[in-house]
Amino acid sequence: MIKIKEIRERQGLTGPQLAVLLDTDPKTIWRWENEKNAITSDKLVLIADGLCCTTDELLGRENYGTGNIEIIGEKVNNDEKDILAVYRALNADGKSAFLSMVKNLATLNNIAVKIS
């Protein structure tokens, strides 16, 4: 079961708002959410990018074999969501540069957080 509606609602988006974000028809969103239309892999990636989540999360595979850490009961604020969205949009070189910048910033501010 694909979890578009669950993730969309958790983020406070309506179906029509997601349709605008993905540049598609609201009826298409409804069909995807109600499994009336199959979703191609390229559309699944587009939806994940639009919802700032992983394709695994959309497919109900949270943390399955990813080594990701799940933070339970902790709200993520809008700034943190924005940072994550930017990071996820970067290519491999951009992600490496981003992490390097974060490590340098932590060092400059004597922040004792281990960043791998």
C-alpha positions as CSV (number, residue, x, y, z in Angstrom):
1,M,0.0,0.0,0.0
2,I,1.4,3.4,-1.0
3,K,1.2,6.0,1.7
4,I,0.8,9.2,-0.2
5,K,-2.3,10.4,1.6
6,E,-0.9,9.6,5.0
7,I,2.3,11.4,4.4
8,R,0.6,14.3,2.6
9,E,-1.9,14.8,5.5
10,R,1.0,14.5,8.1
11,Q,2.6,17.5,6.3
12,G,-0.7,19.5,6.3
13,L,-1.2,19.4,2.5
14,T,-4.4,18.8,0.7
15,G,-4.7,16.7,-2.4
16,P,-5.1,19.8,-4.6
17,Q,-2.1,21.4,-3.0
18,L,0.0,18.4,-3.7
19,A,-1.3,18.4,-7.3
20,V,0.0,22.0,-7.7
21,L,3.3,21.0,-6.2
22,L,3.7,18.1,-8.6
23,D,2.2,19.9,-11.5
24,T,-0.5,17.3,-12.1
25,D,-4.3,17.0,-11.9
26,P,-5.9,16.7,-8.5
27,K,-7.8,13.7,-9.9
28,T,-4.5,12.0,-10.5
29,I,-3.5,12.5,-6.9
30,W,-6.9,11.0,-5.8
31,R,-6.4,8.0,-8.1
32,W,-2.9,7.4,-6.7
33,E,-4.0,7.7,-3.1
34,N,-6.9,5.3,-3.7
35,E,-4.8,2.9,-5.8
36,K,-7.0,3.3,-8.9
37,N,-3.9,4.1,-11.1
38,A,-0.6,2.4,-11.0
39,I,2.4,4.6,-10.2
40,T,5.5,4.3,-12.3
41,S,8.9,4.4,-10.7
42,D,9.6,7.9,-12.1
43,K,6.3,9.2,-10.7
44,L,7.1,7.6,-7.3
45,V,10.4,9.5,-7.2
46,L,8.6,12.7,-8.2
47,I,6.0,12.2,-5.4
48,A,8.8,11.4,-2.8
49,D,10.6,14.6,-3.8
50,G,7.5,16.6,-3.6
51,L,6.7,15.3,-0.1
52,C,10.3,15.4,1.0
53,C,10.3,11.8,2.0
54,T,11.9,8.6,0.6
55,T,10.4,6.2,-1.8
56,D,10.8,3.6,0.9
57,E,8.6,5.6,3.2
58,L,6.0,6.0,0.5
59,L,6.1,2.2,0.1
60,G,5.7,1.6,3.8
61,R,9.3,0.6,4.2
62,E,10.5,3.1,6.8
63,N,14.0,2.3,8.0
64,Y,14.0,-1.0,6.2
65,G,17.6,-1.9,5.7
66,T,18.6,1.8,5.5
67,G,20.4,2.2,8.8
68,N,18.4,5.4,9.3
69,I,17.6,6.5,12.8
70,E,14.0,7.1,13.6
71,I,13.2,9.9,16.0
72,I,10.1,9.1,17.8
73,G,7.9,11.8,19.4
74,E,10.2,14.6,18.2
75,K,8.6,17.3,16.0
76,V,10.7,18.6,13.2
77,N,10.3,22.3,12.7
78,N,10.0,24.1,9.3
79,D,13.6,25.1,9.2
80,E,14.7,21.5,9.8
81,K,12.3,20.4,7.1
82,D,13.8,23.0,4.7
83,I,17.3,21.9,5.4
84,L,16.4,18.2,4.8
85,A,14.6,19.1,1.6
86,V,17.7,21.0,0.3
87,Y,20.0,18.1,1.3
88,R,17.8,15.5,-0.5
89,A,17.7,17.6,-3.6
90,L,21.5,17.7,-3.9
91,N,23.5,15.3,-6.0
92,A,26.3,13.2,-4.3
93,D,28.9,16.0,-4.7
94,G,26.5,18.6,-3.3
95,K,25.6,16.4,-0.3
96,S,29.3,15.9,0.4
97,A,30.0,19.6,0.3
98,F,26.9,20.3,2.5
99,L,28.0,17.8,5.1
100,S,31.5,19.3,5.1
101,M,30.1,22.8,5.6
102,V,28.0,21.5,8.5
103,K,31.0,19.8,10.1
104,N,33.0,23.1,9.8
105,L,30.2,25.1,11.2
106,A,29.9,22.7,14.2
107,T,33.7,22.9,14.8
108,L,33.7,26.7,14.6
109,N,31.0,26.9,17.2
110,N,32.5,24.2,19.5
111,I,29.4,22.0,19.1
112,A,30.0,18.6,20.4
113,V,27.8,16.7,18.0
114,K,29.2,13.7,16.1
115,I,28.6,14.1,12.4
116,S,29.7,11.0,10.5
